[in-house]
Amino acid sequence: MSTNTATLMGRTEEKGKAFPLWIERLLLASAVVVFLLYRRTVLDAVDHAVLGALVAYVVFPLTLLALVEVLGRTLQRSLQS
């Protein structure tokens, strides 16, 4: 196996500081708590049997997950500097 550390784009990467993963775990756990607390509110807000369930149990959790991902990447970028 080759020990070449260049990437596919030809860059050489430097090892940076370790990011504390407990921050991302905390964000993910808080998203789960928000989902559990507000899923009924979201379900009631959409007054349709099928669409309400679709929004409450598919769109809402995916939105929370995307928000956690964006917050995690933002924190990584800010803590890296």
N, C-alpha and C positions, 0 to 999 in steps of 0.2 A: 504494500500500500504506500502511496506517495505521501511525503510530508510537506507538500506544497501548500502554503496557507493562503494562496491567492484565490479570490472568488471567481465565478464564471465571467464577471465583468472585468477581471484583471486587477481588481483593487486588492490591496493587502489590508486586512482588518486587524485592528488593535484591540486587545482585551481591555474592557472598561471596568468600572466599578460594578460590583454585584448589586442587583436590584432586590430589595426586600420583598419577597413574594407574599408575605403576610398582608401587605397592603392590597394586593389584588384579591386575595382570598377573603379579606374583610369586605371589599367592594362587592364581590360575588354573593357573599352571605347576606349582605344588606339588600341586594337586589331580590334574593329569594324571600326575605322578610317582607319587602315592599309588595312583591307579588302576592304573598299569602294574605297580607292585610287589605289589599285593594282590588283583588280579583272580583269580589262580589260587587264592588262599586262600579267597576268597569263593565261587568256583565249587566248591571241594572241601567247603566248609562246608555247602552245600545239596546233599544227596545225592539229586538227581533230575536226570535228563537235560535235560528242558525247563525246569523251574523254576530249576535251577541256572544255566543259561545266561541265563535271563531276569533273574534277580537280579544275576548278575555283570556282565552287559553292558548292562542297562537301568536297574535300580533303583539299583545302586551308583554309577554315574557321575552319575545325576540327583541322588542324595543328596549327593554331593560338590559338585556344582554349586550346589545350594541352600545348602550350608554356606558355600561361598565367597561367595555373594551376601549372606548374612546377615552374615558377617564383614566384608565390604566396606562394607556399609551402617552397621554398628556403628562401624567405623573412621572413616567419613566423618562420622558424628555426633559422635564424640569429638574428632576433629581440627578440626571446625568451631568448637567452643567456644573 
